[in-house]
Amino acid sequence: MRQPPIVTLPLFAELDRHLLNFLRTLAPEEWERQTLAPRWKVMDVALHLLDGNLRTLSMLRDGYFGVQPTLAEGSGYAGLVEFLNQLNADWLTAMRRLSPAVVLWLLELSGREYTAFLATLDPWAPAAFAVAWAGEEESPNWFHVAREYTEKWHHQQQIRHAVGRGTDELLTPALYEPYLQTSMRALPHHYRTVLAPEGTQLRVRVQGLAAAEWQLRRRADHWELTSERATPDATVTIGGAVAWQLFSNELDAATANRHVQVEGEQWLAEKILDLVAVMV
């Protein structure tokens, strides 16, 4: 069943406004707070967001790809992730010479250009990069844009979490629900190795201000998200304040278990604990 598109483009300017306003409140020492990403402090995450703006404009708007991926034969998704990790490391090493004030200035300038470029894309045309964590080999631009929204949302939330304030600002339905809706598009691909009788159904609920639920149903040879509201074989309920950490691979299984409640078939629900909707 074809799922409707997730509209995120109108939210980019607001998300950037929240980011810039928050970063302007940081004391010098707060830029060096450790985030949930083991190798990144607050400054590093801000620089990563800047890199995302500039690299998108260079590659997709200007057609300049610069450093080309050099992937070993057969390395596939893992090879791509390794390449991106090295790009990130190289960027941070060079850009650490910039002051917070300069980073803020560049984020504001590039953010406007970045959002303006996204608005020029045909939502249904093939995206330059498929959403690999959803198992797609080709994705429409609207899904690429939604994936970019989740990147910007969760990295900003990493910053807020590290500083220890302002985390609820992004948990409103208007901003958080599109993040959740996009992330949950990973469910069918994530469950592809889970064998179950046709008709088996899993319900996933996220609690909090942006409360929502999804139904995953087993067809003859695949899983799919569905609007059918049959009685589920298992229900997974996740605390809204930590759901984003689970989906961005920032919770270990033991911690996740404390924030996830399961009703029904445990074997069906446990796969949700390692759902990842980011490039890792």
Beta strands, then each sheet from edge to edge (+ up, - down):
strand 1: 201-206
strand 2: 212-218
strand 3: 223-226
strand 4: 234-238
strand 5: 260-264
sheet 1: 3+ 2- 1+ 4+ 5-
end
